[in-house]
Amino acid sequence: MEPLNNQILDCLKQRDPFAVATIMTHKGSTPRTSGSKMIVLKDRTIYGTIGGGLVEALVMDACMKLIDKHQSRIKEFSLDKELKDGLDMVCGGNLTILMEVFVPDPGLTGIFKALVSLEKEGKKGFLVSKIDGFSKSDFTTRKCLVLPDTTITGQPLIPKPLMDEICDNLFTGTFPVLYNHGLEEYIIEPIHPSDTLYIFGAGHVGFQLARMAHLIDVQTVVVDDREEFANPERFPYSKAVCVVKKFDTAFDRLSIDESSYIVIITRGHLHDQSVLEQALKTRAAYIGMIGSRAKRNQIYTNLKKKGVSDKTLETIFSPIGLEIHAETPAEIAVSIMGEIIKIKAEK
């Protein structure tokens, strides 16, 4: 699936107004959490989801009315209230949703072109929307994209106190927040590098894992020393497919950071150990290695002889994946992806 900001850019190029619904806050039991987005077109086509069900339908209805008026709104939806009103909702939480109407123009299109490029390059930024009007009623917005070095794409809308807070990295969440500066209001949305799953091993499990990651919008990089397995034809949806001469140098061309997830599923114990040793020197959010406990323990013993601490080894997920008694490559991929989803949600 295509990243949502790419789809927003595509919609801007079509020249018709549309809406983007974003969960700003959530309390209690809700179908999706803060940061979830959904694009709503005039013909009721949607991209993405804020949880489905009747609340999503209510948001769609509200977006349709706002599109006609070229106005935006922030509204709270109480799932408890919807239940009392006879709707089929059992979650029982509250959602605050920003329903923002986009009226395409060259400036806005340029901002989202820059934003999409920023995400592809794995860099951070901030999408800043100045509210014209008041957030408690209908309003319109003007936008700009800000980099941590204060470079701005779009109009210079930002007062110095807000720019100082952006430079001080005070906006670190994954969802839009409302910022007040005197009587002026801004919506600040941090842009983070997309999560990337690095799959070391292009065999049967790696093949299924890359397919599954694509289904849930996680980009992948596949690494192997066998070109007949690691090639773009076999992994058409992967961001990159890297063929290395040997796994000892597998990390030389990779940029691993806190948004990276590493899965080690090469064809041999020695290759797994080599990749794991390098992975432990990174800041990856997740490192998982396939294999039995006996294999794992032997590799751990070898690494401890090289000075790797028990505390460091405890951060590894091995045997990899959730315990669902998986056997086939596809089932193993499900268990691995389930574990990664869990870690992403906890992060």
VENKACOR-V994075 format. One record per backbone hydrogen bond with DSSP energy under -1.0 kcal/mol. CO is the residue of the C=O (numbers start at 1). NH is the residue of the N-H. Records with the same first field share a line. If there is no record, write none. Layout:
CO: NH, NH
This chain:
3: 7
4: 8
5: 9
6: 10
7: 11
8: 12
9: 13
18: 102
19: 40
20: 100
21: 38
22: 98
23: 35
25: 96
27: 94
33: 36
36: 23
38: 21
39: 47
40: 19
41: 44
45: 41
47: 39
52: 56
53: 57
54: 58
55: 59
56: 60
57: 61
58: 62
59: 63
60: 64
61: 65
62: 66
63: 67
64: 68
65: 69
66: 70, 71
72: 139
73: 99
75: 97
77: 95
78: 82
79: 83
80: 84
81: 85
82: 87
83: 86
87: 89
93: 79
94: 27
95: 77
96: 24, 25
97: 75
98: 22
99: 73
100: 20
102: 18
105: 109
106: 110
107: 111
108: 112
109: 113
110: 114
111: 115
112: 116
113: 117
114: 118
115: 119
116: 120
117: 121
118: 123
119: 122
125: 191
126: 146
127: 189
128: 144
129: 187
130: 142
132: 140
134: 137
139: 72
140: 132
142: 130
144: 128
145: 153
146: 126
147: 150
151: 147
153: 145
155: 157
159: 163
160: 164
161: 165
162: 166
163: 167
164: 168
165: 170
166: 169
177: 188
179: 186
181: 184
184: 181
185: 131
186: 179
187: 129
188: 177
189: 127
191: 125
196: 261
197: 221
198: 263
199: 201, 223
200: 265
203: 207
204: 208
205: 209
206: 210
207: 211
208: 212
209: 213
210: 214
211: 215
213: 218
214: 217
219: 197
220: 239, 240
221: 199
222: 242
223: 201
224: 244
226: 229, 230
229: 231
231: 235
235: 238
240: 222
242: 224
246: 249
247: 250
249: 252
251: 254
257: 260
259: 196
260: 285
261: 198
262: 288
263: 200
264: 290
268: 272
269: 273
270: 274
271: 275
272: 276
273: 277
274: 278
275: 279
276: 280
278: 281
279: 282
286: 262
287: 317
288: 264
292: 296
293: 297
294: 298
295: 299
296: 300
297: 301
298: 302
299: 303
300: 304
301: 305
303: 308
304: 307
309: 313
310: 314
312: 315
313: 316
317: 289
322: 324
328: 332
329: 333
330: 334
331: 335
332: 336
333: 337
334: 338
335: 322, 339
336: 340
337: 341
338: 342
339: 343
340: 344
341: 345
342: 346
343: 347
